Amino acid sequence: MPQTRHSSAIIFTFNPRALRWILILPALLALLGASFAVRWYVGNVVAEYISTPDADGIEMARLAARWAPDSALAHWRLGSLQERNFSAANLAAAVDEYRQAVEVEPNDYRYWMELGRALEATGDRDNGEKALRRAVELAPSYSNPRWQYGNLLLRAGRIDEAFAELSRAAEADATMQPPVFALASQVFGDDQTKIATALPSASLRLQFALSLINAKKPDEALRVIQNVGAADRKSATATLDEMVKALVAANYYHAALSLLRETQTNAAELPSSEQVWNGGFETPLTRNDRHPFHWVIDFESQAQVTTDNSHAHSGQSSLKIAFKSANKLDSIPVWQTVILEPDTQYKLQFYVRTDGLASARPPQLAVKSLAGQTLATSPPAPAGTNDWQLVTLTFKTANKEEGMLLTFYREPCGKDPICPIFGSVWYDDFNLQRIGGAGTTRAAGGRS
């Protein structure tokens, strides 16, 4: 090592050949690393886009697995393509690829799930169960692992354990509910009690009841609901409200009323079967009343609808409809759905008074079936000014219909573009009585 005149400077002299290797070695390492990175990237890309299980596709998947042996995706793709070409040898090869995917990514539930499913397909149910249980442990909040695990347990005849897993899958993902309910129906048939028992979650039982309502099985739905504890039903008011809406939409009014008795805390708001709710108008009418079987009123129409405390046939209030339409008023936006017995005769009575009523088409009241058929109509409200008058209508409900529609209307004015109406009409004391028919016989024997 030569010395310099400056004590602070040290000069190293290297052999030229050693110097070349020192400079080349990092470049070689970089090229080697780049080669592995490129092969892994290309292998992953090839694995991601191969989808056809033909010979060419499988060969490309094998190439991807060779180029990227540490890629779980590449092994999974090869295994899935081999499995789709079903044979005992291909299935065994697929299991082998899934095992390698699990070894590369031991914390990815998806590869454990595929391995478990494939192992069961080869007949190795015990190890398939272990793999699927591991998938559930890795992703306890996900629905697919529990769905696969529950199906394996179901095929093994362990029904209670199976539906415990399937129920949690349905709770985690609402889209899983229909297939879980379908499986329960396949296993237990029409025994709704056993199905409800197999679904351990109260919320899931209520969702199953809702599915029965949508399948037009309201009585079965009510039996399932009865298998849910009162405290659980009380805490699931949103689901019960949804069921009430579904029952009303399907015209299952008695079943809807049964649920309303649980969800409605204010007795004054609760309708009754075979009665016009608030027929004396003692309860104030409100905008946007969303309760079923209440008076429905459009307060924005040309007809002004209010409760009147100054004129009442009895009690404190009556219904007042004030008309001031110089042109044409096609409809009167006041109606109510009433719960009745099917195929039964009724008598409806109410009182009407008028003040300065002038029109060629005075208002009337109609009783209509749920299918829209007119069952009875009242005479037109008397023109001019008249004191309270009693109106009586008789009608019979349609077969298998649990209610009727009570509505106000005007007869069409024909082609006349001008059909004015002025004045006020009051209604009060709607009273409904059953006078005969099939419903009377059922009432004597009791109703479930």
C-alpha positions as CSV (number, residue, x, y, z in Angstrom):
1,M,0.0,0.0,0.0
2,P,1.8,3.2,-1.2
3,Q,2.1,6.1,1.2
4,T,1.2,9.6,0.3
5,R,2.5,12.9,1.6
6,H,-0.9,13.5,3.2
7,S,-1.5,11.4,6.3
8,S,-5.3,11.7,6.0
9,A,-5.5,10.1,2.5
10,I,-5.3,6.3,2.1
11,I,-5.1,4.7,-1.4
12,F,-6.2,1.0,-2.0
13,T,-4.9,-0.8,-5.0
14,F,-7.0,-3.9,-6.3
15,N,-6.2,-6.6,-8.7
16,P,-7.9,-5.8,-12.0
17,R,-9.7,-9.2,-12.3
18,A,-11.1,-9.0,-8.7
19,L,-12.3,-5.5,-9.4
20,R,-14.2,-6.7,-12.4
21,W,-16.0,-9.5,-10.4
22,I,-16.9,-7.0,-7.7
23,L,-18.6,-4.8,-10.3
24,I,-20.3,-7.7,-12.2
25,L,-21.7,-9.5,-9.2
26,P,-24.4,-7.0,-8.3
27,A,-25.5,-6.8,-11.9
28,L,-25.8,-10.6,-12.0
29,L,-27.8,-10.7,-8.8
30,A,-30.1,-8.0,-10.2
31,L,-30.6,-9.9,-13.4
32,L,-31.3,-13.1,-11.5
33,G,-33.8,-11.3,-9.2
34,A,-35.5,-9.7,-12.2
35,S,-35.7,-13.0,-13.9
36,F,-37.6,-14.6,-11.0
37,A,-39.8,-11.5,-10.7
38,V,-40.7,-11.6,-14.4
39,R,-41.4,-15.3,-14.3
40,W,-43.6,-14.9,-11.2
41,Y,-45.5,-12.0,-12.7
42,V,-46.0,-13.7,-16.1
43,G,-47.1,-16.9,-14.3
44,N,-49.6,-15.0,-12.2
45,V,-51.0,-13.1,-15.2
46,V,-51.4,-16.4,-17.2
47,A,-53.1,-18.1,-14.2
48,E,-55.5,-15.1,-13.8
49,Y,-56.8,-15.1,-17.4
50,I,-57.0,-18.8,-18.2
51,S,-60.6,-20.0,-18.0
52,T,-61.1,-22.8,-20.5
53,P,-60.6,-26.4,-19.1
54,D,-59.5,-27.8,-22.4
55,A,-56.0,-29.4,-23.0
56,D,-54.5,-26.0,-24.1
57,G,-55.8,-24.3,-21.1
58,I,-54.6,-26.9,-18.6
59,E,-51.2,-26.9,-20.3
60,M,-51.0,-23.1,-19.9
61,A,-52.0,-23.4,-16.3
62,R,-49.2,-26.0,-15.7
63,L,-46.8,-23.5,-17.3
64,A,-48.0,-20.8,-15.0
65,A,-47.5,-23.1,-12.0
66,R,-43.9,-23.9,-13.1
67,W,-43.0,-20.3,-13.7
68,A,-44.6,-19.1,-10.4
69,P,-44.3,-22.1,-8.0
70,D,-44.8,-19.8,-5.0
71,S,-48.1,-18.4,-6.4
72,A,-51.2,-19.8,-4.7
73,L,-53.3,-18.3,-7.5
74,A,-51.4,-20.4,-10.1
75,H,-51.9,-23.6,-8.2
76,W,-55.5,-22.9,-7.5
77,R,-56.2,-22.1,-11.2
78,L,-54.5,-25.3,-12.3
79,G,-56.5,-27.3,-9.7
80,S,-59.8,-25.8,-10.7
81,L,-59.3,-26.5,-14.4
82,Q,-58.3,-30.1,-13.7
83,E,-61.3,-30.5,-11.4
84,R,-63.7,-29.4,-14.2
85,N,-62.4,-32.2,-16.4
86,F,-64.0,-34.7,-14.1
87,S,-62.2,-37.9,-13.5
88,A,-60.7,-39.6,-10.4
89,A,-57.2,-38.9,-11.6
90,N,-58.0,-35.2,-12.4
91,L,-59.7,-34.8,-9.0
92,A,-56.7,-36.2,-7.2
93,A,-54.4,-33.9,-9.2
94,A,-56.7,-30.9,-8.3
95,V,-56.4,-31.8,-4.6
96,D,-52.7,-31.8,-4.9
97,E,-52.7,-28.3,-6.5
98,Y,-55.0,-27.0,-3.8
99,R,-52.7,-28.4,-1.1
100,Q,-49.8,-26.5,-2.7
101,A,-52.0,-23.3,-2.7
102,V,-52.7,-23.8,1.0
103,E,-49.0,-24.3,1.7
104,V,-48.2,-21.0,-0.1
105,E,-51.0,-19.0,1.5
106,P,-52.0,-20.8,4.7
107,N,-54.0,-17.9,6.0
108,D,-56.3,-17.5,2.9
109,Y,-59.6,-19.1,3.7
110,R,-60.5,-19.4,0.0
111,Y,-57.8,-22.1,-0.7
112,W,-58.8,-24.0,2.4
113,M,-62.4,-24.0,1.3
114,E,-61.5,-25.3,-2.2
115,L,-59.3,-28.0,-0.6
116,G,-62.0,-29.1,1.8
117,R,-64.6,-29.3,-1.0
118,A,-62.3,-31.3,-3.3
119,L,-61.2,-33.6,-0.5
120,E,-64.9,-34.5,0.2
121,A,-65.4,-35.1,-3.5
122,T,-62.6,-37.7,-3.5
123,G,-64.3,-39.4,-0.5
124,D,-61.9,-38.1,2.2
125,R,-64.7,-36.5,4.2
126,D,-62.7,-36.3,7.5
127,N,-59.9,-34.3,6.0
128,G,-62.4,-32.3,4.0
129,E,-64.2,-31.4,7.2
130,K,-60.9,-30.3,8.8
131,A,-60.0,-28.1,5.8
132,L,-63.5,-26.5,5.8
133,R,-63.4,-25.9,9.5
134,R,-60.1,-24.2,9.0
135,A,-61.6,-22.0,6.4
136,V,-64.4,-21.0,8.8
137,E,-61.8,-20.2,11.5
138,L,-60.0,-17.9,9.1
139,A,-63.1,-16.1,8.0
140,P,-65.8,-16.5,10.7
141,S,-67.9,-13.6,9.5
142,Y,-68.0,-14.8,5.8
143,S,-71.0,-16.8,4.5
144,N,-69.3,-19.0,1.9
145,P,-67.1,-21.1,4.2
146,R,-70.0,-21.7,6.5
147,W,-72.3,-22.6,3.6
148,Q,-69.7,-25.2,2.3
149,Y,-69.1,-26.5,5.8
150,G,-72.8,-26.8,6.6
151,N,-73.5,-28.7,3.4
152,L,-70.7,-31.2,4.2
153,L,-72.2,-31.7,7.7
154,L,-75.7,-32.1,6.2
155,R,-74.5,-34.8,3.7
156,A,-72.9,-36.5,6.7
157,G,-76.3,-36.7,8.4
158,R,-75.3,-34.2,11.2
159,I,-78.4,-32.1,10.8
160,D,-78.3,-30.0,13.9
161,E,-74.6,-29.0,13.4
162,A,-75.3,-28.4,9.7
163,F,-78.1,-26.0,10.2
164,A,-76.1,-24.2,13.0
165,E,-73.5,-23.4,10.3
166,L,-76.0,-22.7,7.5
167,S,-78.0,-20.4,9.7
168,R,-74.9,-18.3,10.5
169,A,-74.2,-18.2,6.7
170,A,-77.7,-16.9,6.1
171,E,-77.3,-14.3,8.9
172,A,-74.0,-13.1,7.4
173,D,-75.4,-12.8,3.9
174,A,-79.2,-12.2,3.2
175,T,-78.8,-13.7,-0.3
176,M,-78.0,-17.0,1.4
177,Q,-81.4,-17.1,3.1
178,P,-83.5,-18.6,0.2
179,P,-81.1,-21.5,-0.4
180,V,-80.9,-22.2,3.3
181,F,-84.7,-22.2,3.6
182,A,-84.9,-24.4,0.6
183,L,-82.6,-26.9,2.1
184,A,-84.6,-26.9,5.3
185,S,-87.8,-27.6,3.3
186,Q,-86.1,-30.5,1.5
187,V,-84.9,-32.0,4.8
188,F,-88.1,-31.4,6.9
189,G,-90.8,-31.2,4.3
190,D,-93.8,-29.1,5.4
191,D,-93.1,-29.5,9.1
192,Q,-92.7,-25.8,9.8
193,T,-92.1,-26.5,13.5
194,K,-89.1,-28.7,12.8
195,I,-87.8,-26.1,10.3
196,A,-88.2,-23.4,12.9
197,T,-86.4,-25.5,15.5
198,A,-83.5,-26.2,13.0
199,L,-83.0,-22.4,12.6
200,P,-81.5,-21.5,16.0
201,S,-81.6,-17.7,15.4
202,A,-84.9,-15.9,16.2
203,S,-84.2,-13.3,13.5
204,L,-83.7,-16.0,10.9
205,R,-86.9,-17.7,11.9
206,L,-88.7,-14.5,11.3
207,Q,-87.1,-14.1,7.9
208,F,-88.2,-17.7,7.2
209,A,-91.8,-16.7,8.2
210,L,-91.5,-13.7,5.8
211,S,-90.5,-16.1,3.0
212,L,-93.6,-18.2,3.8
213,I,-95.8,-15.1,3.5
214,N,-94.3,-14.3,0.1
215,A,-95.0,-18.0,-0.8
216,K,-98.7,-17.5,0.0
217,K,-98.5,-19.6,3.2
218,P,-99.7,-17.1,5.9
219,D,-101.0,-19.7,8.4
220,E,-97.6,-21.6,8.2
221,A,-95.9,-18.3,8.7
222,L,-97.9,-17.5,11.9
223,R,-97.0,-20.9,13.3
224,V,-93.3,-20.2,12.8
225,I,-93.7,-16.8,14.4
226,Q,-95.3,-18.5,17.4
227,N,-92.1,-20.5,17.8
228,V,-90.2,-17.2,18.4
229,G,-90.1,-15.9,21.9
230,A,-92.1,-12.8,22.8
231,A,-89.0,-10.9,23.8
232,D,-87.4,-11.7,20.4
233,R,-90.5,-10.7,18.5
234,K,-90.7,-7.5,20.4
235,S,-87.1,-6.6,19.5
236,A,-87.7,-7.4,15.8
237,T,-90.4,-4.8,15.2
238,A,-88.8,-3.8,11.8
239,T,-89.1,-7.3,10.6
240,L,-92.7,-7.7,11.9
241,D,-93.6,-4.4,10.2
242,E,-92.2,-5.8,7.0
243,M,-94.3,-9.0,7.5
244,V,-97.4,-6.9,8.1
245,K,-96.9,-5.0,4.9
246,A,-96.4,-8.3,3.0
247,L,-99.5,-9.8,4.5
248,V,-101.6,-6.7,3.7
249,A,-100.2,-6.6,0.1
250,A,-101.2,-10.3,-0.3
251,N,-104.7,-9.6,1.3
252,Y,-104.1,-11.8,4.3
253,Y,-105.8,-9.4,6.6
254,H,-106.5,-11.6,9.6
255,A,-102.9,-12.7,9.8
256,A,-101.8,-9.1,9.5
257,L,-104.1,-8.1,12.3
258,S,-102.6,-10.8,14.5
259,L,-99.2,-9.3,14.1
260,L,-100.4,-5.8,14.5
261,R,-101.6,-6.7,17.9
262,E,-98.0,-7.3,18.9
263,T,-96.4,-4.3,17.2
264,Q,-99.1,-1.7,17.9
265,T,-98.7,-0.2,21.4
266,N,-101.5,2.3,21.1
267,A,-104.9,0.5,21.4
268,A,-106.7,3.5,19.8
269,E,-104.6,3.0,16.6
270,L,-105.3,-0.8,16.4
271,P,-108.1,-1.8,13.9
272,S,-110.6,-4.5,14.7
273,S,-112.0,-7.2,12.5
274,E,-115.5,-6.4,11.1
275,Q,-115.4,-2.8,12.2
276,V,-114.8,0.5,10.5
277,W,-111.8,2.0,12.2
278,N,-112.5,5.4,13.7
279,G,-116.0,5.2,12.2
280,G,-117.1,8.1,14.5
281,F,-114.0,10.2,13.6
282,E,-113.2,10.8,17.3
283,T,-109.5,10.2,16.6
284,P,-108.0,13.0,14.6
285,L,-107.0,12.3,11.0
286,T,-103.3,12.8,10.2
287,R,-101.3,13.3,7.0
288,N,-99.3,10.4,5.7
289,D,-101.0,7.9,8.0
290,R,-99.1,4.7,7.1
291,H,-101.1,2.4,9.4
292,P,-103.0,-0.3,7.5
293,F,-106.8,-0.3,7.9
294,H,-106.9,3.4,8.8
295,W,-108.6,6.1,6.8
296,V,-106.4,7.1,3.9
297,I,-106.8,10.7,2.9
298,D,-105.1,12.9,0.3
299,F,-105.1,16.3,1.9
300,E,-103.7,17.9,-1.3
301,S,-106.7,17.2,-3.5
302,Q,-109.3,19.8,-4.6
303,A,-111.7,18.4,-2.0
304,Q,-110.9,19.7,1.4
305,V,-111.1,16.8,4.0
306,T,-111.1,17.6,7.7
307,T,-112.6,16.4,11.0
308,D,-115.3,18.9,12.2
309,N,-115.9,19.4,15.9
310,S,-118.9,21.8,15.3
311,H,-121.2,19.3,13.5
312,A,-121.4,15.7,14.8
313,H,-124.2,13.2,14.7
314,S,-122.9,11.8,18.0
315,G,-119.7,12.2,20.0
316,Q,-117.4,15.1,19.3
317,S,-116.5,15.0,15.6
318,S,-117.5,14.0,12.1
319,L,-115.9,13.8,8.7
320,K,-116.3,17.0,6.6
321,I,-115.6,17.1,2.8
322,A,-115.8,20.6,1.4
323,F,-116.2,20.9,-2.4
324,K,-115.3,24.0,-4.4
325,S,-114.5,22.8,-7.9
326,A,-115.7,24.9,-10.8
327,N,-114.4,22.6,-13.5
328,K,-114.1,18.9,-12.8
329,L,-113.4,16.7,-9.8
330,D,-113.0,13.0,-10.8
331,S,-112.2,11.4,-7.5
332,I,-112.7,11.9,-3.8
333,P,-109.5,10.9,-2.0
334,V,-110.9,9.2,1.1
335,W,-111.0,5.4,1.6
336,Q,-110.4,2.6,4.1
337,T,-109.7,-1.1,3.9
338,V,-111.8,-3.1,6.4
339,I,-111.1,-6.6,7.7
340,L,-114.0,-8.9,7.1
341,E,-114.8,-12.6,6.8
342,P,-115.0,-14.1,3.3
343,D,-118.3,-15.2,1.8
344,T,-120.3,-13.4,4.6
345,Q,-123.3,-11.0,4.5
346,Y,-123.0,-7.6,6.2
347,K,-125.0,-4.5,6.9
348,L,-123.3,-1.1,6.8
349,Q,-125.0,2.0,8.3
350,F,-123.8,5.6,8.5
351,Y,-125.1,9.1,8.7
352,V,-124.8,11.9,6.1
353,R,-125.7,15.7,6.1
354,T,-125.1,18.4,3.5
355,D,-124.9,22.2,3.4
356,G,-125.3,24.1,0.1
357,L,-124.4,21.0,-2.0
358,A,-124.8,21.7,-5.7
359,S,-123.7,19.4,-8.4
360,A,-125.1,17.2,-11.2
361,R,-123.0,14.4,-9.7
362,P,-123.1,14.5,-5.9
363,P,-120.7,12.3,-3.9
364,Q,-121.5,8.7,-3.1
365,L,-120.1,5.9,-1.0
366,A,-119.2,2.5,-2.5
367,V,-118.3,-0.9,-1.0
368,K,-115.9,-2.7,-3.3
369,S,-114.3,-6.2,-3.2
370,L,-110.5,-6.5,-3.1
371,A,-110.7,-7.4,-6.8
372,G,-112.4,-4.1,-7.5
373,Q,-115.9,-5.3,-7.9
374,T,-118.6,-3.0,-6.6
375,L,-120.6,-4.8,-3.9
376,A,-122.9,-1.9,-2.9
377,T,-123.4,1.8,-3.4
378,S,-125.1,4.5,-1.5
379,P,-127.6,7.0,-2.9
380,P,-126.0,10.3,-3.9
381,A,-125.7,12.8,-1.0
382,P,-128.9,15.0,-1.0
383,A,-128.5,18.3,-2.8
384,G,-128.9,21.6,-0.9
385,T,-128.9,21.7,2.9
386,N,-130.1,18.7,4.8
387,D,-129.8,17.4,8.4
388,W,-128.4,14.0,9.3
389,Q,-129.9,11.1,7.4
390,L,-129.3,7.4,8.0
391,V,-128.0,5.3,5.1
392,T,-128.1,1.5,5.1
393,L,-126.2,-0.8,2.7
394,T,-126.1,-4.6,2.6
395,F,-123.6,-6.6,0.8
396,K,-121.8,-10.0,0.7
397,T,-118.1,-10.4,0.7
398,A,-116.4,-12.4,-2.1
399,N,-115.3,-16.0,-1.5
400,K,-111.8,-16.2,0.0
401,E,-111.5,-12.4,0.4
402,E,-110.8,-11.2,3.9
403,G,-111.9,-7.6,3.5
404,M,-113.5,-4.9,1.5
405,L,-112.7,-1.3,0.4
406,L,-114.8,1.5,1.6
407,T,-114.4,4.5,-0.7
408,F,-116.1,7.8,-1.7
409,Y,-116.6,8.7,-5.4
410,R,-118.6,10.6,-8.0
411,E,-120.3,9.2,-11.0
412,P,-118.5,10.1,-14.2
413,C,-119.7,13.3,-15.9
414,G,-119.4,11.7,-19.3
415,K,-118.0,13.8,-22.1
416,D,-118.9,17.0,-20.4
417,P,-115.5,18.7,-19.6
418,I,-117.2,20.9,-17.0
419,C,-118.8,19.2,-14.1
420,P,-118.7,21.5,-11.1
421,I,-119.4,20.7,-7.5
422,F,-119.9,23.1,-4.5
423,G,-120.9,22.7,-0.9
424,S,-120.1,20.5,2.0
425,V,-120.9,17.0,3.1
426,W,-120.6,15.4,6.5
427,Y,-120.3,11.7,7.4
428,D,-120.5,10.1,10.8
429,D,-121.1,7.0,12.9
430,F,-120.1,4.2,10.5
431,N,-121.4,0.9,11.9
432,L,-120.8,-2.5,10.5
433,Q,-122.8,-5.6,11.4
434,R,-122.6,-9.2,10.3
435,I,-126.0,-10.5,9.3
436,G,-125.3,-14.0,7.8
437,G,-123.2,-16.2,5.7
438,A,-120.2,-18.5,6.1
439,G,-118.5,-16.2,8.5
440,T,-121.3,-16.6,11.0
441,T,-120.8,-20.4,11.1
442,R,-117.1,-20.0,11.6
443,A,-117.6,-17.5,14.4
444,A,-119.8,-20.0,16.3
445,G,-117.1,-22.6,16.0
446,G,-114.2,-20.3,16.8
447,R,-111.4,-19.0,14.6
448,S,-107.7,-20.0,14.7
